[in-house]
Amino acid sequence: MGAVPALTHVGITIAACIVVGVFIGRLLDRILGTSPWLLIIFSLLGIASALRTILKTRIVNPAEQKNDSGDTDSSQSTDNQRNEGE
């Protein structure tokens, strides 16, 4: 994966999470009459969600994806060896 598609994915992820947070915050503020507090809270939650999503999908450090794609989990191989011995 090249640098440009990864950066595009990061930008879209950040924008989408923040837009959803702002939308929910504004909607709840209109319904409950708590303006601007829920907008602020859900905007911050959108930012936190964007950061968590980016870090969780390892967009920031694609070198870790190479290690995950071809290697098997050592705990699984140990479990398989135990099952074969029985």
C-alpha positions as protocol buffer text, in pm:
chain_id: "A"
residue {
  index: 1
  type: MET
  ca { x: 0 y: 0 z: 0 }
}
residue {
  index: 2
  type: GLY
  ca { x: 147 y: 333 z: -104 }
}
residue {
  index: 3
  type: ALA
  ca { x: 173 y: 646 z: 104 }
}
residue {
  index: 4
  type: VAL
  ca { x: -99 y: 836 z: -83 }
}
residue {
  index: 5
  type: PRO
  ca { x: -383 y: 584 z: -33 }
}
residue {
  index: 6
  type: ALA
  ca { x: -286 y: 543 z: 334 }
}
residue {
  index: 7
  type: LEU
  ca { x: -295 y: 919 z: 388 }
}
residue {
  index: 8
  type: THR
  ca { x: -626 y: 942 z: 206 }
}
residue {
  index: 9
  type: HIS
  ca { x: -767 y: 671 z: 432 }
}
residue {
  index: 10
  type: VAL
  ca { x: -644 y: 857 z: 740 }
}
residue {
  index: 11
  type: GLY
  ca { x: -808 y: 1181 z: 626 }
}
residue {
  index: 12
  type: ILE
  ca { x: -1139 y: 1017 z: 541 }
}
residue {
  index: 13
  type: THR
  ca { x: -1142 y: 828 z: 872 }
}
residue {
  index: 14
  type: ILE
  ca { x: -1079 y: 1142 z: 1075 }
}
residue {
  index: 15
  type: ALA
  ca { x: -1337 y: 1347 z: 884 }
}
residue {
  index: 16
  type: ALA
  ca { x: -1605 y: 1079 z: 899 }
}
residue {
  index: 17
  type: CYS
  ca { x: -1568 y: 1020 z: 1273 }
}
residue {
  index: 18
  type: ILE
  ca { x: -1579 y: 1390 z: 1353 }
}
residue {
  index: 19
  type: VAL
  ca { x: -1877 y: 1455 z: 1122 }
}
residue {
  index: 20
  type: VAL
  ca { x: -2073 y: 1173 z: 1281 }
}
residue {
  index: 21
  type: GLY
  ca { x: -1991 y: 1305 z: 1630 }
}
residue {
  index: 22
  type: VAL
  ca { x: -2097 y: 1658 z: 1538 }
}
residue {
  index: 23
  type: PHE
  ca { x: -2418 y: 1532 z: 1375 }
}
residue {
  index: 24
  type: ILE
  ca { x: -2517 y: 1329 z: 1681 }
}
residue {
  index: 25
  type: GLY
  ca { x: -2427 y: 1614 z: 1916 }
}
residue {
  index: 26
  type: ARG
  ca { x: -2630 y: 1871 z: 1722 }
}
residue {
  index: 27
  type: LEU
  ca { x: -2926 y: 1635 z: 1695 }
}
residue {
  index: 28
  type: LEU
  ca { x: -2931 y: 1564 z: 2067 }
}
residue {
  index: 29
  type: ASP
  ca { x: -2881 y: 1933 z: 2149 }
}
residue {
  index: 30
  type: ARG
  ca { x: -3190 y: 2020 z: 1943 }
}
residue {
  index: 31
  type: ILE
  ca { x: -3397 y: 1745 z: 2103 }
}
residue {
  index: 32
  type: LEU
  ca { x: -3285 y: 1804 z: 2463 }
}
residue {
  index: 33
  type: GLY
  ca { x: -3216 y: 2179 z: 2448 }
}
residue {
  index: 34
  type: THR
  ca { x: -2866 y: 2146 z: 2595 }
}
residue {
  index: 35
  type: SER
  ca { x: -2682 y: 2353 z: 2333 }
}
residue {
  index: 36
  type: PRO
  ca { x: -2377 y: 2351 z: 2294 }
}
residue {
  index: 37
  type: TRP
  ca { x: -2273 y: 2089 z: 2550 }
}
residue {
  index: 38
  type: LEU
  ca { x: -2361 y: 1769 z: 2369 }
}
residue {
  index: 39
  type: LEU
  ca { x: -2209 y: 1907 z: 2049 }
}
residue {
  index: 40
  type: ILE
  ca { x: -1880 y: 1960 z: 2231 }
}
residue {
  index: 41
  type: ILE
  ca { x: -1891 y: 1620 z: 2402 }
}
residue {
  index: 42
  type: PHE
  ca { x: -1973 y: 1425 z: 2087 }
}
residue {
  index: 43
  type: SER
  ca { x: -1717 y: 1620 z: 1884 }
}
residue {
  index: 44
  type: LEU
  ca { x: -1450 y: 1514 z: 2132 }
}
residue {
  index: 45
  type: LEU
  ca { x: -1581 y: 1158 z: 2121 }
}
residue {
  index: 46
  type: GLY
  ca { x: -1556 y: 1170 z: 1740 }
}
residue {
  index: 47
  type: ILE
  ca { x: -1194 y: 1281 z: 1762 }
}
residue {
  index: 48
  type: ALA
  ca { x: -1115 y: 1005 z: 2012 }
}
residue {
  index: 49
  type: SER
  ca { x: -1290 y: 752 z: 1790 }
}
residue {
  index: 50
  type: ALA
  ca { x: -1087 y: 864 z: 1487 }
}
residue {
  index: 51
  type: LEU
  ca { x: -759 y: 829 z: 1675 }
}
residue {
  index: 52
  type: ARG
  ca { x: -854 y: 490 z: 1811 }
}
residue {
  index: 53
  type: THR
  ca { x: -960 y: 364 z: 1469 }
}
residue {
  index: 54
  type: ILE
  ca { x: -639 y: 482 z: 1306 }
}
residue {
  index: 55
  type: LEU
  ca { x: -420 y: 325 z: 1571 }
}
residue {
  index: 56
  type: LYS
  ca { x: -627 y: 6 z: 1580 }
}
residue {
  index: 57
  type: THR
  ca { x: -603 y: -55 z: 1205 }
}
residue {
  index: 58
  type: ARG
  ca { x: -230 y: 18 z: 1208 }
}
residue {
  index: 59
  type: ILE
  ca { x: -244 y: 272 z: 932 }
}
residue {
  index: 60
  type: VAL
  ca { x: 23 y: 473 z: 1107 }
}
residue {
  index: 61
  type: ASN
  ca { x: 277 y: 188 z: 1115 }
}
residue {
  index: 62
  type: PRO
  ca { x: 229 y: -39 z: 812 }
}
residue {
  index: 63
  type: ALA
  ca { x: 550 y: -232 z: 892 }
}
residue {
  index: 64
  type: GLU
  ca { x: 358 y: -415 z: 1165 }
}
residue {
  index: 65
  type: GLN
  ca { x: 108 y: -540 z: 905 }
}
residue {
  index: 66
  type: LYS
  ca { x: 384 y: -734 z: 728 }
}
residue {
  index: 67
  type: ASN
  ca { x: 458 y: -922 z: 1049 }
}
residue {
  index: 68
  type: ASP
  ca { x: 92 y: -1004 z: 1105 }
}
residue {
  index: 69
  type: SER
  ca { x: 9 y: -1117 z: 752 }
}
residue {
  index: 70
  type: GLY
  ca { x: 245 y: -1414 z: 712 }
}
residue {
  index: 71
  type: ASP
  ca { x: 322 y: -1530 z: 1062 }
}
residue {
  index: 72
  type: THR
  ca { x: 110 y: -1771 z: 1260 }
}
residue {
  index: 73
  type: ASP
  ca { x: 37 y: -1711 z: 1622 }
}
residue {
  index: 74
  type: SER
  ca { x: 284 y: -1900 z: 1842 }
}
residue {
  index: 75
  type: SER
  ca { x: 14 y: -1983 z: 2096 }
}
residue {
  index: 76
  type: GLN
  ca { x: -190 y: -2155 z: 1825 }
}
residue {
  index: 77
  type: SER
  ca { x: 104 y: -2365 z: 1712 }
}
residue {
  index: 78
  type: THR
  ca { x: 174 y: -2465 z: 2073 }
}
residue {
  index: 79
  type: ASP
  ca { x: -190 y: -2569 z: 2115 }
}
residue {
  index: 80
  type: ASN
  ca { x: -175 y: -2771 z: 1793 }
}
residue {
  index: 81
  type: GLN
  ca { x: 138 y: -2950 z: 1910 }
}
residue {
  index: 82
  type: ARG
  ca { x: -31 y: -3044 z: 2237 }
}
residue {
  index: 83
  type: ASN
  ca { x: -339 y: -3176 z: 2053 }
}
residue {
  index: 84
  type: GLU
  ca { x: -125 y: -3385 z: 1819 }
}
residue {
  index: 85
  type: GLY
  ca { x: 51 y: -3547 z: 2115 }
}
residue {
  index: 86
  type: GLU
  ca { x: -272 y: -3668 z: 2271 }
}
